Amino acid sequence: MAQTHEWMFYEVMWRAWAGREQVPYPVPWWAQQAFRRWSDDFDSGTYESKEAAFASNALYRYWHMVGVKDHRQESLIGQAGEIEPVYDKYSLSFFLHDPATGAVRLPQLPDGGQVEQRLEAPHLPVVLTTFRTADDVEFVQRTFAGTVGASQRDLVVTRVTVGSPTGQERTGLLCAAVLPAGPSGFQRHDRNGRQITDRRLTFLRHLPNEQRVETNSGWGPVFDTAPQQYGVYGNADFSSDPDTYLTRSAFHDLAVGGKLNGALEAQDQVAGLCSAVFAWPFQIAEDEVFEIDVRLPVDQFSGSADLAELRGTPTAELESANRDFWTAKLLGQGLQPGLPRPVAHLTDQFRQARSQLLILSDHGEIHPGPTVYDSFWIRDSSVEATACSLVGDSALAERQLGTHYPLKFNRGTGRIGPCAEYGFYGGPHEKDDREWDSNGQALWAIGRFDRTSGRQAAFGTRLYVPYVRDAARWLRDNRDENGLLHSGWSAEHLGERHQPHYWDDFWGLAGLYEAARLAERIGAPEVGELWGTFDDLKRATAGSIRWVLGEQQRSGAWETYIPTGPGPGDVGRRDSTMIGTAAYFHPLRLHMGSKLGDDIDRAARYTLDTMYAHFVTGGFRHDAAWYAYGPYLTMQLAHAYLLAGDPGRMDELLGWTVGAGFPHTAGRAAALGAWNEQHAYPVASDFAEAPFGRWYMGDIPHGWAAAEYLLLIRDILFFEADEDHDPHLYIAPGVRPHWVPGDERVTVDAAPTLFGSPFGYRLAHDPAARTVTVDITQAPQGVRFVYPCQFGEVRSAEANGQELAVTGQDVRVPAGTWRFSVTYA
């Protein structure tokens, strides 16, 4: 049964949407999408009622984000410019009112006017929302995050300017609304009670002398310019009629009577739907603009001294500091990819993905999302930290792996299901859901970062005992009777939690490989022991896969594929949970050196093709678990194809993924270059496809997806191979011919490598001469190069003026080369 506030919120939103032609009301974008294609088939396994599911916004978790690097709380920006500090109890949005006509123009409503949104620049997390009414009044809302004071507490600043695009004189009211519901929803209240985001506003008060708003027990917006009109609304008589909230509202008062109620405070103990509106009159003509600044305290502020500190820095100075920080960080530090004009947008997206990961870092912990995923997973963070280290954000990666991973290393003597507690990496997520992949992920990430940091940093040496050695021993001692990792739910995209998954074993192998190599590099005495553990898990995994493939062949299956695992329900299971096999190639590189055998390598490659044939329509469709597209799974599949030597399919999947970061519905930008964990079919198709069944949406931006994109673009430009025996680099392995027209270049500068020193190059293409020339600007010592030419059949090649032998399309270039050129047919 729905709780009272959930039922009331649903009724108010539905009645407001249905009656919007009579009296406008700011129904959020996500609620409009739910009403556009309503279904009573909600996720009853998670929610007790359709109203609870609706209030939790389980279906359309799309928004934009601003925040401060390494600070705890992010703020979300809705499709109409609504600002929602994630852990505060309100959202703030703006609209226009014409007192002469009574017209209330809300950017949330399709007939309110035209709304456009964009980022100020790809490297700047500054969201610009432009709203233009039919009678040519326009406001531009510029929203960013920053810090104030000696303790650098964060705030969000939004600057709103009203102008007349046609130059005609215009008058009216610029209004700011404080509302309970925001871009993320109203209240997340699921059956297990573990994840609750309660945005109910039971008390709201305006303090004119301080020019600020109180929301429940916290601070709301602070106005640099005092509003001339205001009104605060609630439910003082405890009415149970939803229409009360529509008829006793600022929007009704403005549309019907032309003024606000002038109340300073209100309460609502029924549904928590208090609201307030503040208004500033404007009169503009020609090039004139009217401007206000509003500050939203994101950190904890209290008292007059804090209020003075919050207001102490001029807004222009805050904006300049924000711009200077992100420009220096993303344009001046770390890997700087340079791509030609046809694909220059990939570079823009690269910088945006970097900023998203840095904002999602909470004091060194990278969280995979700002709301329901705002916590620390070993799985996600292993990929995120590795991505950060390989694009130049090594300080963040070092803090995450060197500080926060040891805090998740269990030292107790108890049991976690069938496994020992001691030596297991994981907090509540990993323990409760039996995420047995986490030890392999931690070892893999630590080993890769030790390589990237270089021997002098001695990162792995400092963590080896107990965080590497004993975590590897946990993998030795905590496996089932077949030698595989136990059944669990390491990642929800793999399938059921009561089944074993090869994903866990693949990660275990990659982690043990890195642990053994680290032991070799530092001269630890356990080298033989660790290789023995690796070999034992390798035998068990390869043997199990061979058995499954044999069983499937005996049953008449004509396609070769490795299913999600060897469980009773998995053998012969040809569904999208087989996406776990993509990890065999990326990020684990188990195919390099054929670590499980040539036959397993072939089966893994065939699995990629089986997935592509059955589960790709532009992007990867995951109907087996999510009933949605998987953007980060699509990137994993694209990356696997890149490493498997099929850059054509990689390019197709990458193109879809980039488009999925900018979805539009009914002309509104649902996102500005960020990815969800799941991309809903209705939004992906502008509601041309709206499945009847339920689905679930994860956070946006998704940190794992941002990390996957960074790693994919980086490896398109270059990647390492055989770091321990015959170290070499593949140069431009994923750069497609149509990416590089004449007189265009591909460049890489200051790129960290797994060899511990940076790499850079310049690639120029001369279509008339059918020649590609590569200048090496930085390179690790003793590392040779491979250039897989994709422009045509290689006819000749030379390095440092000396002719090279040509065999096939992979041009092999010796170490120490500073320039080579390739001529193709």
LINJODA-V395556 format. One record per run of one state. SS is the DSSP state (a for helix, b for strand, c for the rest). FROM is the first residue (numbers start at 1). TO is the last residue. Records with the same first field share a line. If there is no record, write none. Layout:
SS: FROM-TO  FROM-TO
This chain:
c: 1-3  19-28  37-49  56-63  67-74  78-82  86-90  99-102  107-113  122-123  133-137  149-152  164-169  180-181  183-184  186-186  190-195  199-200  202-202  208-211  216-217  224-228  234-242  248-249  257-264  268-272  274-274  285-288  298-302  313-314  333-335  339-340  360-360  363-364  367-377  392-393  408-408  410-414  417-418  421-424  426-427  433-437  454-454  458-458  478-491  495-501  523-526  555-575  585-597  617-619  623-627  630-630  645-646  661-663  666-667  670-678  680-680  685-702  722-727  732-736  740-744  752-758  767-770  779-783  789-793  800-801  804-809  814-818  825-825
a: 4-18  29-36  50-55  243-247  250-256  303-312  315-332  341-359  378-391  394-407  428-432  438-453  455-457  459-477  492-494  502-522  527-554  576-584  598-615  631-644  647-660  681-684  703-717  737-739
b: 64-66  75-77  83-85  91-98  103-106  114-121  124-132  138-148  153-163  170-179  182-182  185-185  187-189  196-198  201-201  203-207  212-215  218-223  229-233  265-267  273-273  275-284  289-297  336-338  361-362  365-366  409-409  415-416  419-420  425-425  616-616  620-622  628-629  664-665  668-669  679-679  718-721  728-731  745-751  759-766  771-778  784-788  794-799  802-803  810-813  819-824
